[in-house]
Amino acid sequence: MPPPPPPGMPGGYGMPGPDPAVEATRKKATNSLIISIVSLVCCAPLAILSLIWSSQALDAYRSMPGAPGETNAKAARIISIVALAVWAVLLVANLVGGIF
């Protein structure tokens, strides 16, 4: 009679799931990127919301270096600042010269 096969890895041990804090921060960074792009096109107050969310995400990323999604937060912050600047210039041009 042949010997029994060696035991395998016991059940219930797999790859650990993603860290909930990292996933929440990544989701906030991605959402702020989407909102910043929308704010650039049509709605300036959304740029303020996106700027706040991206700043919160970047603060969270400082405590967890190497976590995925940091570039989304940086891009959202830059696009939000650009959107606010564009909307401010358009507002001033409209008030001063009645251009638009």
C-alpha positions in Angstrom: 0.0 0.0 0.0 1.5 3.4 -1.0 2.0 6.1 1.6 -0.7 8.8 1.8 0.0 12.1 0.0 1.5 14.9 2.0 -1.1 17.3 3.5 -1.8 20.5 1.6 -2.3 23.9 3.0 -5.2 23.9 5.4 -8.4 25.5 4.1 -9.4 29.1 4.9 -6.0 30.6 4.2 -5.8 32.7 1.1 -4.6 36.0 0.0 -5.5 38.8 2.4 -8.2 41.2 1.2 -7.5 44.8 0.5 -7.1 47.1 3.4 -10.4 49.0 3.9 -8.7 52.3 4.7 -6.7 52.1 1.4 -9.7 51.2 -0.6 -11.8 54.1 0.9 -9.0 56.5 0.1 -8.5 55.2 -3.4 -12.3 55.5 -4.0 -12.3 59.1 -2.7 -9.3 60.0 -4.9 -11.0 58.5 -8.0 -14.3 60.2 -7.3 -12.6 63.5 -6.8 -10.8 63.1 -10.1 -14.2 62.5 -11.9 -15.8 65.4 -10.2 -12.8 67.7 -11.0 -13.2 66.8 -14.7 -16.9 67.5 -14.6 -16.3 70.8 -12.8 -13.8 71.9 -15.5 -16.5 71.5 -18.1 -19.7 72.6 -16.5 -20.0 73.5 -12.8 -17.5 75.5 -10.7 -18.8 74.6 -7.2 -17.9 71.0 -7.9 -14.3 72.1 -8.2 -14.4 73.2 -4.6 -15.7 69.8 -3.5 -13.1 68.0 -5.6 -10.3 70.2 -4.1 -11.4 69.3 -0.6 -11.7 65.6 -1.3 -8.4 65.4 -3.1 -6.7 67.2 -0.3 -8.2 64.7 2.2 -7.1 61.8 0.1 -3.5 63.2 -0.3 -3.4 63.7 3.5 -4.4 60.0 4.0 -1.8 58.9 1.4 0.9 60.6 3.4 0.3 58.0 6.2 0.3 55.1 3.8 3.1 55.4 1.3 3.0 53.3 -1.8 -0.8 52.8 -1.7 -2.5 52.8 -5.1 -4.4 55.9 -6.3 -2.2 58.7 -5.1 -1.8 59.9 -8.7 -5.5 60.2 -9.0 -5.6 62.5 -6.0 -2.8 64.6 -7.3 -4.4 64.9 -10.7 -7.8 65.8 -9.2 -6.2 68.6 -7.1 -4.4 70.1 -10.2 -7.5 69.9 -12.3 -9.7 71.4 -9.6 -7.3 74.4 -9.2 -7.3 74.9 -13.0 -11.1 74.7 -13.1 -11.4 77.3 -10.3 -9.0 79.6 -12.1 -10.8 79.3 -15.4 -14.2 79.9 -13.8 -12.8 82.9 -11.8 -11.3 84.4 -15.0 -14.7 83.9 -16.8 -16.6 85.4 -13.9 -14.3 88.5 -13.8 -14.5 88.9 -17.6 -18.3 88.7 -17.4 -18.6 91.2 -14.6 -16.1 93.7 -16.1 -16.8 93.5 -19.8 -20.0 91.7 -20.2 -18.2 89.4 -22.7 -20.1 86.3 -22.0 
